[in-house]
Amino acid sequence: MASPFALSLPPPLRHFFSLFPLYTHPPIFSDDNARPVTSPTLWIHPPWSPDADVLSSDVECLKWQAYLALRGLSDVAIRWDVSPDGALDNRLPNLHVPLKTLQGASDAVKEQEDGEGELLPAHLIPEWVDGRVGALDELEGYADEAARDESRAWVSLLEGNVHAALVLNQPSTTTLLSLLSPYKTKPRSLEAVVAHPPAPLFGISSLLPSYGTHVNVDAIEQQYKEAIASLSERLGTDKWFLGSS
């Protein structure tokens, strides 16, 4: 017998809820499981021609492909079927590595064969590489400290002025599918490349909020030409840059 103090819905409200019955169904299990991570895999932007080569069309991805090759790693697979939206911070490249290859992995993890993996952003790739092949010495393969410091200066120039010009002039393909797709490929931010980020288009001295960037294309292209000319003059006929091994 129901308690006289039990709460019940008014008949009109009960009738209204009866129009929207709640049905429960058993769970549906899928046979489609994630692929096990058996080897390190670098996620990159696709090449210009997938049938021709595995070198990425993106400057940043290509840089990390070269880095892995120069460090002597030949067991790294490549995939370019992942959208940047699926990458960490929406930015490629990412390195997908088995858990047992991470530094500090326990013996129990190293013995596991379940294919579990860890996704690493680009700035953590050198640390993972050091754990695989050993860290570089203080000279990083150069003849002396002067050559090492000069090399770092050249790298800074290449990743600044030269990289900015390549990003600025990187063509983008526009197709009907890309226009209709809600997932847009985000171009690499120019502000993250140039030494002095460009000013906003407007909003500094107006009531409108800051929006867009004012890019001096001529200045970037001129800095690119000067950087390439300086690098060409410095390289000369050397087989190895600054005597690096």
N, C-alpha and C positions, 0 to 999 in steps of 0.2 A: 504494500500500500504506500502510495507516495505521501511524503510529508506535507502537511498543510502549509508549511512555511517555505516549500520549494518554489523557486521562481520559475515562471513559465512565460513564454512569449504571448503577446496578445494575438488572437486569431487572425486579424488582418495582416500582421507582420509575419506570422507563421505561414500564411498562404503566399505572401510575396516571396519568402525564402524558398518555398517549395517549387517555385518556377525556375530556380537555379540549383538543381541538385548537384551534389559533390560526388563524383565517381573516383574511385581509386583503382589503379591498375598495377600489376606486378612490374618490377623493373625489367628493362630490356638491356641485355648485355651485348656488347659489340665485340666481334672477333678482331677488329682493327686496332692493334696495339701500336704504341710508339716503337720506332725502330731502335734497337739497342745501339749504344755508342761503343763501337769496337775499336775505333781509331780516331785520333784528333781530326776535326773537320773545320775548315775555315769557311765561314759564311761571307760571301762577297756579292757585290753588284755584278750582273751578268756581263760577259765579254761583248764586244761589238758584234762579233759573229760567233755564236756558240759552237758552230761546226768547225771553226778554224783553229781556235786556241782556247786556253784556260785562263789567260791573263785578263783581269777585270778591266772594264772600261772606266772605273772610278779611280781617281788618283790615289786616294787614301787606301783603298783596298789593295791596289797594285803595290804601294809602298810596303805593306805588311806581308804581301806575298814574297817580295824581294827579301825582306828581313828574315823570314823563315828559311828561305833558300840559302842565304848567306850564312846563317847560323848552322847550316848542315843538316837540317831536318828534311828528310825525304819521305816520311811516312804520313804526311798531312794531306788529307783528302780535301777536295774543293766542292762546294755546292753553291748554286746561285738561284735556287728556286724559292728562296725565303725573302719575303717582302721586308723592307726596312721597318715596317710597323711591328714585325715579329722579333726585332732585334732589341737588345738592351738600349735604352734611351732613344729608341727609334733610329739608330745609327749603325751602319755596317762599316767595317767588318766586326764579326764576333767569332770567337774560337770555341767550338764545342769539344770538350775533352772528357775522356773517361775519368771517373772519380779516382780511380787507383793511380792516375798519373799526376795528381795534385801533390804539391809539397805538403808534408805533414800528414799524409794519409796513413791511417793506422794499418797494421798488418791484416786485420780482419777485412778492411775495405779493399786492400790490394789483392786479397784472395777471392773476392767476390767476382762472379762472372754474370751478373744480372744485367749488365749494360747500362747502368745508371751513369749519368753524365752531369757536367757542370758547364754553364755558359759563361764565357769570360769576355768582358769588353776589351777594346783594343789596347788600352793603357796597361792591362794586366798580362798581356802576351809576353813581354820580356821576362817577367818574373817566372812564368810557367816554363819558358824556354831555358832559363838558367837552371831550373830544377831538372830538366831533361839532359842537357849537355854540359852543365857546369857554367858558373858565372865567368865573365871575362875578367882579365886582370886589370890593374889600374890603368895600363896604357891602351887597353881595348884593341890590341893588335897593331898599334902604331909604333913607329920607331922611337919616339920620345914624347915628352909632355907637350912640347911646342907643336908637334904635328897633330897630336890629339886635340889640343885646344883650337888649332886652326880648322881642323875638320869639323868640330862642333860649330864653329862660326859659319862655315859653309853650309852645314846642314840647316842651321837656323835661317840662313838666307834662302835656301831652297824651299823650306817649309813655310816661309813667309811670302816673299815677293813672287817667287816662281809658282808656288802652289796657288796663290790668290789669282794669278792670271789664268792658270789652267781651270780653276773652278769657274771663273767668270766667263770663259769661252767654251765651257763644256756644253755641247749641244744636247738638247732634250728632245726625245721622240714623242710626238703627239698623235695618238690614234683615237678612233671613235670609242674603243673600249676604255682607254685611259680617261677620256672625258666623262664617260658615264659611270665609271667606277667611283664608289665613295672613298676608296683607299688611294690616296694620292702619294706618289713618290716624292718625298721631301728632298729638295736640293740641299747640298752641303752648305752650311751657313758661312757666308763670306766674313762675317764679323769674327768668327773663331779662327780665321787664318791670318788676316792682315795684322801687322804690328799695332796699328792705330785704328781701332774700329771706326767705320764711317759714321758721320752724324745722321740723325733722322732727317727724313724729307721735310717734315714740319712738326711743330709742336713745342719747340724750345721757347719761343717768345710769343706764343699765341695761346688762345683758350682751348685749342684742339689738342688732344693727347698726342704724344709722340707716335709716329707711325712710319714704317718703311725706313729705307736707308738711302742716303745720297752718296752714290759711288762715283768717284772720279776715275772713269775708265781710262782716260789718256794717261793719268799718273801711274796707274797700276801697270799698264802696258809698257810705259817707259821704264819703270823699275824692273820689269821682267826682262826687257832687252839689255839693260845694264848688268843685271845679274848673270844672264847667260853669257854675255861678252866677257865678264870678269872670270867666270868659271872656265870658259874656253881658253882664255889666256893662261890661267893658272894650271890647267891640266897639261897643256902642251902635248908632248908625245909620250907622257908617262903611261905605262901600262897599268899601274896601280895608283890610285889617288893618294897622295901624300905618303907613299911608301907603306900603305896598309897591307896586311897579309890576309 
